Amino acid sequence: MKIHNFNAGPSILPKEVVIKSAQSIINLNKSGLSLLEISHRSLDFLEIIEKTTHLVKYIMNLNDDYAILFLQGGATLQFAMVPYNLMNQEAAYLDTGFWAHNAIKEAKKFGKVNILFSGRKKNYTCISKNYQIPYNVDYFHCTSNNTIVGTQMNKFPKTTVPIVCDMSSDILSRKIDFSQFSLIYASAQKNVSSAGMTIVIVKKDILGRIKREVPTYMDYQIHVQNNSILNTPNVFSIYTSMLTLEWIKNKGGLSILEKENKYKTKLLYDEIDKSNLFENKIDKEDRSKMNVSFFLKKKNLEKEFNKMWKKENIVGLDGHRFVGGYRASIYNALPLESVQFLIEIMKEFEKKFS
Ligand SMILES: Cc1ncc(COP(=O)(O)O)c(C=O)c1O
């Protein structure tokens, strides 16, 4: 049975990644042991973590100025870890979505937060490009893709201030100059792996500048010194991300994925834009190429539409509970065929109800 999986996260992964990670649970590399049974300090696992680190750097074109960490606690822990490690006095944030807002709430516990732009009053349907980053802040924080409403940053500011970016929902989906960032974090459960692991990519020279004491697990420097095995990491999620990174490398890298993602989302946005029944509320230039949100213009048709797509084995199309409507998450692994299928269903619905 073909299922079309539009879940926002945890979400669709490449089929071969799911198959290989399932096999590894039974028998890892013909060792007779399950991936779940090996020591995180064994040679087998050290090889896995080294390979995964290398693949992140290779695919994102990053040099050894950067350390790659595989931590736990989700992106939510990073909302606190970033200011804990980087904020002496003040930082600047863009309030572009619900997750950005949560990051700001955490940062306020550590110092002064300059909010350079807030889209909150406009329900986060746009992202400003006209903001000035104060030269004296410790860092500037932004969210590259706002998963809940479906907006995405297309440009990042030129600044001498370290840029920190939450890339949880669009990491590895497009080719950008990753060396413009001093710190990138992304929880793995969208484009990379299973839940329970967060990739942190940190430029080592921004660490060690703060005055406060940091608890051991919250200290990036300690994780860097311990190559992400200070304590027992999420072995399964790291292994699965290695498989996804290999899949990306074999496909030809991020520029290929970027092209595919642009094409897939353009098809869907075009369909929404020409439809009488559906609408997208995001400023066109800020539309996400990962999460396409849309609404029925007549709310009373929702029941009928829900019945229709659910019957067709489409899953995960409900909008986030904060905003309602619909959201098609079109991550790297979602096949073009699923987008085309959804469009067919929308067309059929239109024929019946417009
Ligand atoms: C952009 C963004 N940041 C942060 C989070 C929170 O991630 P986690 O649940 O891993 O803490 C999410 C989750 O969907 C997200 O989309």
The ligand as an SDF file (V2000), in Angstrom:
LIG
                    3D

 16 16  0  0  0  0  0  0  0  0999 V2000
   12.4950   25.2780   13.4910 C   0  0  0  0  0  0  0  0  0  0  0  0
   12.3330   24.4190   14.7060 C   0  0  0  0  0  0  0  0  0  0  0  0
   13.0490   24.7110   15.8070 N   0  0  0  0  0  0  0  0  0  0  0  0
   12.9190   23.9760   16.9240 C   0  0  0  0  0  0  0  0  0  0  0  0
   12.0770   22.8870   16.9940 C   0  0  0  0  0  0  0  0  0  0  0  0
   11.9820   22.0780   18.2760 C   0  0  0  0  0  0  0  0  0  0  0  0
   12.6390   20.8900   18.0970 O   0  0  0  0  0  0  0  0  0  0  0  0
   12.6870   19.7580   19.2200 P   0  0  0  0  0  0  0  0  0  0  0  0
   11.3120   19.2280   19.3450 O   0  0  0  0  0  0  0  0  0  0  0  0
   13.6550   18.7660   18.6620 O   0  0  0  0  0  0  0  0  0  0  0  0
   13.1830   20.3800   20.4690 O   0  0  0  0  0  0  0  0  0  0  0  0
   11.3190   22.5330   15.8750 C   0  0  0  0  0  0  0  0  0  0  0  0
   10.4200   21.3830   15.9130 C   0  0  0  0  0  0  0  0  0  0  0  0
    9.6300   21.1340   15.0450 O   0  0  0  0  0  0  0  0  0  0  0  0
   11.4550   23.3300   14.7080 C   0  0  0  0  0  0  0  0  0  0  0  0
   10.7490   23.0410   13.6130 O   0  0  0  0  0  0  0  0  0  0  0  0
  1  2  1  0
  2  3  1  0
  2 15  2  0
  3  4  2  0
  4  5  1  0
  5  6  1  0
  5 12  2  0
  6  7  1  0
  7  8  1  0
  8  9  2  0
  8 10  1  0
  8 11  1  0
 12 13  1  0
 12 15  1  0
 13 14  2  0
 15 16  1  0
M  END
$$$$
